[in-house]
Amino acid sequence: METIALAEVAAVLADPSRATMCLVLLDGRAWTVGELAKAAGIALSTASEHVTRLAGAGFVARVKQGRASYVRIADPRVAELIEHLAQHAVTFGAPPRAGDSATRSPRKTSGHRPVTGLKSSLRARRLGFARTCYDHLAGELGVALRDGMLAAGLLDVAGGLALTPRGREVLADLGVPVAAGRRALLRDCLDWTERRDHLAGALPAALLDRAVDAGWVARDGHRAVKVLPAAGEPFAALGVDLDALGGVAGP
């Protein structure tokens, strides 16, 4: 039964259009079916069928807001699964397609697909520096945040990843809520561009929300995050030297 269930779940993401929709939804926002259809390059009716399939498998949830209907990732665990599968696909490459010659040389299975064109190159650099991993920071900035908080004594890993009393004080001063709930407060999440851990969980999600609301960072297109000048002081308190990272946008 477990084998059958695993195969059924894998089949949901085997369709390129459904996989595209899930990757789009990783930015943490709710999207309309029409927006998902445009992103996947398919008809609205086809997109609606795909959303129904994804919802039935527990990957997405439908949300009503007045007359409008939206779609979003069902919960953080689903987002983490999709992120990890995407990381695996980028690292190891896609398997040969049906009909490929068995004698054809094997496809390269390491590294990222080549970036072509200035626009694609710039977008890749922005995503590599700072992006959202569902509802928390990832990329070079996300990894630097974890390293900085550890170096500043705000986090401790001696008995498992945990927030220190000093960390609670700093976050309170920055207006970041630290609330216990069903979701883990902190955990490590392997970053697919940096190949090192960034922070995931309820606390990093609250930190990203606070950073956006306070104007420290701004969402810059699909998943990309722009670091604003106002981020210097609060991120320094978290042990991150933004000048050294070199990714702060101008005023």
PAZAPA-4460 file (N, C-alpha, C; in steps of 0.05 Angstrom, whole numbers, plus 32768, in hexadecimal, padded with zeros to 4 digits):
% residues 251
    n_x    n_y    n_z   ca_x   ca_y   ca_z    c_x    c_y    c_z   seq   type   mol
   8011   7FE8   8000   8000   8000   8000   8011   8019   8000     1      M     A
   8027   8019   800F   8039   8030   800F   8045   8035   7FF4     2      E     A
   804C   8020   7FE6   8057   8023   7FCB   8043   802F   7FB8     3      T     A
   802B   8026   7FB9   8015   8030   7FA8   8011   804E   7FAF     4      I     A
   8010   8055   7FC8   800B   8070   7FD0   8021   8083   7FC6     5      A     A
   803A   8079   7FC9   8051   8089   7FC0   8050   808E   7FA2     6      L     A
   8049   8079   7F93   8047   807B   7F76   8031   808F   7F6E     7      A     A
   801B   808F   7F7C   8004   80A1   7F76   800C   80BE   7F7B     8      E     A
   801A   80C2   7F91   8023   80DE   7F97   8037   80E7   7F82     9      V     A
   804A   80D6   7F7B   805E   80DD   7F67   8051   80E3   7F4C    10      A     A
   803B   80D5   7F46   802D   80D9   7F2C   8021   80F5   7F2B    11      A     A
   8019   8100   7F41   800D   811B   7F41   8021   812F   7F36    12      V     A
   803A   812D   7F3E   804E   8140   7F35   805C   8138   7F1B    13      L     A
   8054   8120   7F10   8061   8117   7EF7   8059   8128   7EDF    14      A     A
   8042   8135   7EE1   8039   8146   7ECB   8047   8161   7ECD    15      D     A
   8054   816A   7EB7   8063   8183   7EB7   8052   819C   7EBF    16      P     A
   8039   819C   7EB7   8028   81B3   7EBD   8023   81B5   7EDB    17      S     A
   801D   819E   7EE7   8018   819E   7F04   8031   81A4   7F13    18      R     A
   8048   819A   7F0A   8061   81A0   7F17   8067   81BE   7F15    19      A     A
   8062   81CA   7EFE   8066   81E7   7EFB   8055   81F7   7F0F    20      T     A
   803C   81EF   7F11   802A   81FC   7F24   8034   81FB   7F40    21      M     A
   803E   81E3   7F48   8048   81E1   7F64   8061   81F2   7F68    22      C     A
   8072   81F3   7F54   808A   8204   7F56   8082   8222   7F59    23      L     A
   806F   822A   7F49   8065   8246   7F4B   805A   824C   7F66    24      V     A
   804B   8239   7F71   803F   823D   7F8C   8053   823D   7FA2    25      L     A
   806C   8236   7F9D   8080   8236   7FB2   8087   8252   7FBB    26      L     A
   807D   8266   7FAD   8083   8281   7FB7   8072   8288   7FCF    27      D     A
   8061   8276   7FD8   8052   827A   7FF0   8038   8289   7FED    28      G     A
   8033   8293   7FD5   801A   82A3   7FD1   8004   8291   7FC7    29      R     A
   7FEB   829C   7FC8   7FD4   828E   7FBC   7FD1   8299   7FA0    30      A     A
   7FCD   8287   7F8D   7FCA   828E   7F71   7FAE   8286   7F67    31      W     A
   7FA4   8294   7F53   7F8B   828B   7F46   7F91   8275   7F32    32      T     A
   7F7D   8266   7F2B   7F80   8251   7F17   7F89   825D   7EFD    33      V     A
   7F7F   8275   7EF6   7F86   8282   7EDD   7FA4   8289   7EDD    34      G     A
   7FAE   8293   7EF4   7FCB   8299   7EF6   7FDC   8280   7EF3    35      E     A
   7FD3   826B   7EFF   7FE2   8251   7EFD   7FE1   8247   7EE0    36      L     A
   7FCA   824A   7ED3   7FC8   8242   7EB7   7FDC   8251   7EA6    37      A     A
   7FDE   826B   7EAA   7FF1   827B   7E9B   800D   8273   7EA0    38      K     A
   8014   826E   7EBA   802F   8266   7EC1   8037   824C   7EB4    39      A     A
   8023   8239   7EB2   8029   821F   7EA7   8025   821E   7E89    40      A     A
   801A   8233   7E7E   8016   8234   7E61   8001   8221   7E57    41      G     A
   7FEB   821F   7E66   7FD6   820C   7E5F   7FBB   821B   7E61    42      I     A
   7FA6   820E   7E56   7F8B   821A   7E57   7F80   821A   7E73    43      A     A
   7F6E   822D   7E78   7F62   8230   7E92   7F54   8216   7E9B    44      L     A
   7F45   820A   7E88   7F36   81F2   7E8F   7F49   81DB   7E97    45      S     A
   7F60   81D9   7E89   7F74   81C5   7E8F   7F81   81CA   7EAB    46      T     A
   7F86   81E4   7EB0   7F92   81EB   7EC9   7F7F   81E4   7EE0    47      A     A
   7F66   81E9   7EDC   7F52   81E3   7EF1   7F52   81C5   7EF7    48      S     A
   7F54   81B4   7EE2   7F56   8197   7EE7   7F6F   8190   7EF7    49      E     A
   7F85   819C   7EF0   7F9E   8197   7EFE   7F9C   819F   7F1B    50      H     A
   7F90   81B6   7F20   7F8D   81C0   7F3C   7F7C   81AC   7F4C    51      V     A
   7F67   81A2   7F3F   7F56   818E   7F4D   7F66   8175   7F54    52      T     A
   7F77   816C   7F42   7F88   8155   7F47   7F9B   815B   7F5E    53      R     A
   7FA8   8172   7F5E   7FBB   817A   7F73   7FAD   817C   7F8E    54      L     A
   7F94   8188   7F8D   7F85   818A   7FA6   7F7D   816F   7FB1    55      A     A
   7F75   815D   7FA0   7F6E   8142   7FA8   7F84   8133   7FB5    56      G     A
   7F9D   8139   7FAC   7FB5   812C   7FB7   7FC0   813A   7FCF    57      A     A
   7FB4   8150   7FD7   7FBD   815F   7FEF   7FD4   8171   7FEA    58      G     A
   7FDA   8177   7FD1   7FF1   8189   7FCB   7FE9   81A6   7FCE    59      F     A
   7FD0   81AD   7FC6   7FC7   81C9   7FC7   7FAC   81CA   7FD5    60      V     A
   7FA6   81E3   7FDD   7F8C   81E8   7FEA   7F7F   81FF   7FDB    61      A     A
   7F65   81FF   7FD9   7F56   8215   7FCC   7F4D   8228   7FE2    62      R     A
   7F4F   8242   7FDD   7F49   8256   7FF0   7F35   826A   7FE3    63      V     A
   7F1F   826F   7FF1   7F0B   8282   7FE7   7F0F   829D   7FF4    64      K     A
   7F0F   82B3   7FE4   7F11   82CE   7FEE   7EFC   82DE   7FDF    65      Q     A
   7EE4   82E1   7FEC   7ECE   82EE   7FDE   7EC5   82DC   7FC7    66      G     A
   7EC4   82E8   7FAF   7EBD   82D9   7F97   7ED5   82CB   7F8B    67      R     A
   7EEC   82D3   7F92   7F04   82C9   7F86   7F0C   82AE   7F93    68      A     A
   7F18   829D   7F84   7F22   8283   7F8D   7F40   8281   7F88    69      S     A
   7F4F   8279   7F9C   7F6C   8277   7F99   7F75   825B   7FA0    70      Y     A
   7F8E   8256   7F98   7F9B   823C   7F9D   7FB6   8242   7FAA    71      V     A
   7FBC   8232   7FBF   7FD6   8235   7FCC   7FE0   8219   7FD5    72      R     A
   7FFA   8217   7FDB   8005   81FE   7FE6   7FF6   81F7   7FFF    73      I     A
   7FF0   81DE   8003   7FDF   81D5   8019   7FEC   81DB   8034    74      A     A
   8006   81D5   8037   8013   81DA   8051   8031   81DA   804D    75      D     A
   8041   81E3   8061   805E   81E4   805D   806B   81CA   8057    76      P     A
   8060   81B4   8060   806C   819A   805A   806B   8193   803C    77      R     A
   8055   819B   802F   8053   8197   8012   8068   81A9   8004    78      V     A
   806A   81C2   800D   807E   81D4   8001   809A   81C9   8003    79      A     A
   80A0   81BD   801A   80BB   81B2   801F   80BF   819A   800C    80      E     A
   80AB   8189   8009   80AD   8173   7FF7   80B3   817C   7FDA    81      L     A
   80A4   818F   7FD1   80A8   8199   7FB5   80C4   81A6   7FB2    82      I     A
   80CC   81B5   7FC6   80E6   81C2   7FC5   80FC   81AD   7FC4    83      E     A
   80FA   8198   7FD4   810E   8183   7FD4   810E   8173   7FBA    84      H     A
   80F7   816E   7FAE   80F6   8161   7F95   8102   8172   7F7F    85      L     A
   80FD   818C   7F80   8109   819E   7F6C   8127   819F   7F6F    86      A     A
   8130   819E   7F88   814D   819E   7F8D   8159   8184   7F81    87      Q     A
   814B   816E   7F85   8155   8154   7F7B   8156   8154   7F5C    88      H     A
   8141   8160   7F50   8140   8162   7F33   8157   8173   7F27    89      A     A
   815D   8189   7F35   8172   819B   7F2B   818D   818D   7F2F    90      V     A
   8191   817F   7F45   81AB   8173   7F4B   81B1   815B   7F39    91      T     A
   819D   814A   7F35   81A2   8131   7F27   8197   8130   7F0B    92      F     A
   8187   8144   7F03   817E   8145   7EE8   8166   8133   7EE4    93      G     A
   8157   8138   7ECF   813F   8128   7EC8   8148   810E   7EBB    94      A     A
   8138   80F9   7EBF   813F   80DF   7EB1   813A   80E2   7E93    95      P     A
   8146   80D0   7E83   8142   80D1   7E66   8124   80CE   7E60    96      P     A
   811B   80DB   7E4B   80FF   80DA   7E44   80FA   80BF   7E35    97      R     A
   80E1   80B7   7E34   80D9   809F   7E25   80E1   80A3   7E08    98      A     A
   80ED   808E   7DFD   80F6   808F   7DE1   8113   8097   7DDE    99      G     A
   8120   80A0   7DF3   813C   80A6   7DF1   814C   808C   7DEC   100      D     A
   8160   808E   7DDC   8170   8076   7DD6   817F   806C   7DEE   101      S     A
   817F   8052   7DF2   818C   8047   7E09   81AA   804A   7E07   102      A     A
   81B4   804F   7DEE   81D1   8051   7DEA   81DA   806E   7DEB   103      T     A
   81C7   8080   7DEE   81CF   809C   7DEF   81DF   80A1   7E08   104      R     A
   81F2   80B3   7E07   8203   80B9   7E1E   81F2   80C3   7E35   105      S     A
   81F7   80BC   7E4E   81E7   80C4   7E64   81E7   80E2   7E68   106      P     A
   81D0   80EC   7E71   81CD   8109   7E75   81DE   8111   7E8E   107      R     A
   81E9   8129   7E8C   81F9   8133   7EA3   81E6   8134   7EBB   108      K     A
   81F0   812B   7ED2   81DF   8129   7EE9   81E8   813A   7F01   109      T     A
   81F7   814E   7EFC   81FE   8160   7F12   81FE   817C   7F09   110      S     A
   81FC   818E   7F1C   81FC   81AB   7F16   81E0   81B4   7F0D   111      G     A
   81DE   81CE   7F05   81C5   81D9   7EFD   81C3   81DB   7EDF   112      H     A
   81AA   81DC   7ED5   81A7   81E0   7EB8   81B3   81FB   7EB0   113      R     A
   81BF   81FD   7E98   81CB   8216   7E90   81B7   822C   7E8E   114      P     A
   81C0   8244   7E96   81AF   825C   7E93   81B5   826A   7E79   115      V     A
   81A1   826F   7E69   81A5   827D   7E50   8197   8297   7E4F   116      T     A
   81A4   82AC   7E45   8198   82C6   7E43   819D   82D7   7E5B   117      G     A
   819E   82F1   7E57   81A3   8304   7E6D   818D   8303   7E82   118      L     A
   8174   8303   7E79   815D   8303   7E8B   815D   82EB   7E9D   119      K     A
   8162   82D3   7E91   8163   82BB   7EA1   817A   82BB   7EB4   120      S     A
   8191   82C6   7EAB   81A9   82C6   7EBC   81A4   82D8   7ED5   121      S     A
   8198   82F0   7ED0   8193   8302   7EE6   817F   82F7   7EFA   122      L     A
   816B   82EA   7EEF   8156   82DE   7F01   8163   82C7   7F12   123      R     A
   8174   82B7   7F05   8182   82A2   7F14   8193   82AD   7F2A   124      A     A
   81A1   82C3   7F25   81B2   82CF   7F39   81A1   82DA   7F50   125      R     A
   818A   82E6   7F4A   8179   82F1   7F5F   816E   82DA   7F70   126      R     A
   8165   82C5   7F63   815B   82AE   7F72   8171   82A1   7F83   127      L     A
   8189   82A0   7F78   819F   8294   7F87   81A7   82A5   7F9F   128      G     A
   81A4   82BF   7F9D   81AC   82D0   7FB4   8196   82D0   7FCA   129      F     A
   817D   82D5   7FC2   8168   82D5   7FD6   814E   82CE   7FC9   130      A     A
   8140   82BB   7FD5   8126   82B3   7FCA   8115   82A8   7FE1   131      R     A
   80FC   82A3   7FDC   80EC   8295   7FF0   80ED   8277   7FEB   132      T     A
   80ED   8268   8000   80EA   824B   7FFF   80CF   8246   800D   133      C     A
   80BA   8249   7FFE   809E   8249   8008   8099   8262   8019   134      Y     A
   809F   8261   8033   8099   8278   8044   80B1   8282   8055   135      D     A
   80C9   827A   804C   80E1   8283   805B   80F7   828A   8047   136      H     A
   810C   8297   8051   8121   82A0   803F   8134   8289   8038   137      L     A
   813D   8289   801F   8150   8275   8015   8165   8283   8004   138      A     A
   8176   8273   7FF8   818C   827E   7FE8   81A3   8287   7FFA   139      G     A
   81B5   8296   7FEE   81CD   829F   7FFD   81C5   82AE   8016   140      E     A
   81B0   82BF   8014   81A7   82CE   802C   819C   82BC   8041   141      L     A
   818D   82A8   803A   8182   8295   804D   8197   8286   805C   142      G     A
   81AB   827D   804D   81C2   826E   805A   81D2   8281   806C   143      V     A
   81D6   829A   8063   81E5   82AD   8073   81D6   82B4   808D   144      A     A
   81BB   82B4   808B   81AB   82B9   80A3   81AF   82A3   80B8   145      L     A
   81AF   828A   80AF   81B4   8274   80C2   81D0   8276   80CE   146      R     A
   81E4   827A   80BD   81FF   827D   80C7   8202   8294   80DA   147      D     A
   81F6   82AB   80D3   81F9   82C3   80E3   81EC   82BF   80FE   148      G     A
   81D4   82B4   80FF   81C7   82B0   8119   81D6   829C   812B   149      M     A
   81E2   8288   811F   81F3   8276   812E   820B   8284   8139   150      L     A
   8219   8294   8128   8231   82A2   8130   822C   82B7   8146   151      A     A
   8214   82C3   8145   820C   82D8   8158   8201   82CC   8172   152      A     A
   81FF   82B2   8174   81F4   82A6   818C   81D6   82A7   818E   153      G     A
   81C9   82AC   8178   81AB   82AD   8178   819F   8292   8174   154      L     A
   81AE   8280   8169   81A6   8264   8166   81BB   8252   8172   155      L     A
   81B2   823A   8179   81C4   8226   8185   81BD   820B   8179   156      D     A
   81D2   81FC   8172   81CE   81E1   8166   81D8   81CB   8178   157      V     A
   81E1   81D1   8191   81EC   81BD   81A2   81D8   81A7   81A8   158      A     A
   81BF   81AE   81AD   81AB   819A   81B3   8195   8199   819E   159      G     A
   819D   81A0   8185   8189   81A2   8170   8184   81C0   816B   160      G     A
   817D   81C7   8153   8179   81E3   814B   8165   81F0   815D   161      L     A
   816D   8206   816B   815B   8213   817F   8162   8230   8181   162      A     A
   814F   8240   8189   8152   825D   818D   815C   8261   81AA   163      L     A
   8171   8272   81AD   817C   8277   81C7   816C   828E   81D4   164      T     A
   816F   8292   81EE   8162   82A9   81FB   816A   82C4   81EE   165      P     A
   8184   82C6   81E7   818D   82DE   81D9   817F   82E1   81BE   166      R     A
   817B   82CB   81B1   816C   82CB   8197   8150   82D5   819A   167      G     A
   8143   82CD   81AF   8127   82D6   81B5   8127   82F4   81B9   168      R     A
   813A   82FE   81C8   813C   831B   81CD   813F   832B   81B3   169      E     A
   8151   8322   81A2   8157   8330   8189   813E   8330   8177   170      V     A
   8132   8319   8175   811A   8317   8164   8103   8328   816F   171      L     A
   8100   8328   8189   80EB   8339   8195   80F1   8356   818F   172      A     A
   810A   835F   8191   8111   837B   818A   810B   8381   816D   173      D     A
   810D   836D   815C   8108   8372   813F   80EA   836F   8138   174      L     A
   80DA   8368   814C   80BE   8365   8147   80B6   834B   8139   175      G     A
   80C7   8336   813C   80C1   831C   8130   80B4   830B   8146   176      V     A
   809C   8302   8142   808F   82F1   8156   809B   82D5   8157   177      P     A
   809E   82CB   8170   80A8   82B0   8174   8092   82A1   8183   178      V     A
   8082   8294   8174   806B   8286   8180   806C   8268   817B   179      A     A
   8067   8259   8191   8066   823C   818E   804C   8234   8181   180      A     A
   804D   821F   8172   8035   8214   8165   8039   81F8   815B   181      G     A
   8028   81EF   814A   802A   81D4   8140   8042   81D1   812D   182      R     A
   8049   81E6   8120   8060   81E5   810D   807A   81E9   811D   183      R     A
   808F   81DB   8114   80A9   81DE   8121   80B2   81FB   8120   184      A     A
   80BE   8204   8135   80C8   8220   8136   80DF   8224   8123   185      L     A
   80F2   8211   8124   810A   8212   8113   8111   81F6   8109   186      L     A
   811B   81F6   80F1   8127   81DD   80E7   8139   81E5   80CF   187      R     A
   814B   81D3   80C9   815D   81D8   80B2   814F   81CF   8098   188      D     A
   8155   81DE   8083   814B   81D7   8068   8162   81DB   8055   189      C     A
   8168   81C5   8046   817F   81C6   8034   8179   81D8   801C   190      L     A
   818A   81EB   8018   8187   81FF   8002   8192   81F4   7FE8   191      D     A
   8181   81F4   7FD3   8189   81E6   7FBB   819D   81F5   7FAA   192      W     A
   81A1   820F   7FAF   81B6   821E   7FA0   81CF   821F   7FB0   193      T     A
   81CD   8222   7FCB   81E5   8225   7FDC   81F0   820A   7FE5   194      E     A
   81DF   81F5   7FE4   81E6   81DA   7FEE   81ED   81DA   800B   195      R     A
   81E2   81ED   8019   81E5   81EF   8036   81CA   81F5   8042   196      R     A
   81C8   81F4   805D   81AE   81F7   806A   81A7   8215   806D   197      D     A
   818D   821B   8068   8181   8234   8072   816C   822D   8086   198      H     A
   815F   8241   8092   814C   823C   80A7   8130   823A   809D   199      L     A
   8121   8226   80A6   8105   8223   80A0   80F5   8220   80BA   200      A     A
   80DB   8221   80B8   80CA   821F   80CF   80BA   8238   80D5   201      G     A
   80AC   8238   80EB   809A   824E   80F2   80A9   8268   80F6   202      A     A
   80C0   8267   8103   80CF   827F   8109   80DA   828C   80EF   203      L     A
   80E8   827E   80DE   80F1   828B   80C5   80DA   8296   80B4   204      P     A
   80C3   8288   80B5   80AB   8292   80A7   80A2   82AD   80B2   205      A     A
   80A2   82AF   80CD   809B   82C8   80DA   80AF   82DE   80D4   206      A     A
   80C8   82D6   80D3   80DD   82E9   80CD   80DA   82F5   80B1   207      L     A
   80D4   82E4   809D   80D0   82EE   8082   80B7   8300   8081   208      L     A
   80A2   82F9   808E   808A   830A   808F   8091   8326   809A   209      D     A
   80A0   8326   80B0   80A8   833F   80BD   80BA   834F   80AB   210      R     A
   80CD   8341   809D   80DF   834F   808B   80D1   835D   8074   211      A     A
   80BC   834F   8069   80AC   835B   8054   809C   8372   805E   212      V     A
   808E   836F   8074   807D   8384   8080   808D   839C   8087   213      D     A
   80A5   8398   8092   80B6   83AF   809B   80C6   83BC   8085   214      A     A
   80C4   83B1   806C   80D3   83BD   8056   80F1   83B6   8056   215      G     A
   80F8   83A0   8063   8114   8397   8062   811A   8389   8048   216      W     A
   8106   8379   803F   8109   836B   8026   80EE   836F   8017   217      V     A
   80EF   8369   7FFD   80D7   8369   7FEC   80D7   8352   7FD9   218      A     A
   80C0   8347   7FD4   80BE   8332   7FC1   80C2   833E   7FA5   219      R     A
   80D4   8331   7F95   80DC   833C   7F7C   80D7   8327   7F66   220      D     A
   80BD   8324   7F5F   80B6   8310   7F4B   80B4   82F5   7F58   221      G     A
   80B2   82E0   7F47   80AD   82C5   7F51   80C4   82BB   7F62   222      H     A
   80BF   82BA   7F7D   80D1   82AF   7F91   80E9   82C1   7F97   223      R     A
   80F1   82D2   7F85   8108   82E3   7F8B   8102   82F7   7FA0   224      A     A
   8117   82FE   7FB0   8114   8311   7FC6   8129   8327   7FC2   225      V     A
   8120   8340   7FC4   8132   8357   7FC2   8138   8361   7FDE   226      K     A
   8151   8364   7FE4   8159   836E   7FFF   815B   838D   7FFD   227      V     A
   814D   839B   800E   814B   83B8   800D   815E   83C5   8021   228      L     A
   8165   83DE   801D   8179   83EC   802F   8171   83EA   804C   229      P     A
   8157   83EA   8052   814E   83EA   806E   8155   83D0   807C   230      A     A
   815E   83BC   806D   8164   83A1   8079   817E   83A1   8088   231      A     A
   8190   83B4   8083   81AA   83B3   808E   81AB   83AF   80AC   232      G     A
   819E   83C1   80BB   819F   83C0   80D8   8192   83A6   80E4   233      E     A
   8179   83A0   80DC   816D   8388   80E7   817C   836E   80E0   234      P     A
   8186   836C   80C8   8195   8354   80C1   81B0   8353   80CF   235      F     A
   81BC   836A   80D4   81D5   836B   80E4   81D0   8360   8100   236      A     A
   81B8   8366   810B   81B1   835C   8126   81AE   833E   8125   237      A     A
   81A9   8333   810E   81A6   8316   810B   81C0   8309   8102   238      L     A
   81D5   8319   8101   81F0   830E   80FB   81F7   830E   80DE   239      G     A
   81E8   831C   80CD   81EC   831C   80B0   81F7   8337   80A7   240      V     A
   820E   8337   809A   821B   834E   808E   8212   8350   8071   241      D     A
   81FD   8360   806C   81F2   8362   8051   8206   836F   803D   242      L     A
   8216   8381   8047   822A   838E   8035   823E   8379   802B   243      D     A
   8245   8367   803C   8258   8352   8034   824B   833F   8020   244      A     A
   8231   833B   8022   8224   832A   800F   8220   8338   7FF4   245      L     A
   821D   8352   7FF5   821B   8362   7FDC   8202   835F   7FCD   246      G     A
   81EC   835B   7FDC   81D2   8358   7FCD   81BD   836C   7FD4   247      G     A
   81C5   8383   7FE0   81B1   8397   7FE8   81AA   83A8   7FD0   248      V     A
   8190   83AC   7FCC   8186   83BC   7FB6   8189   83DA   7FBD   249      A     A
   818B   83EB   7FA9   818C   8407   7FAE   8172   8413   7FB7   250      G     A
   8171   842C   7FC1   8158   8438   7FCA   8145   843C   7FB3   251      P     A
***
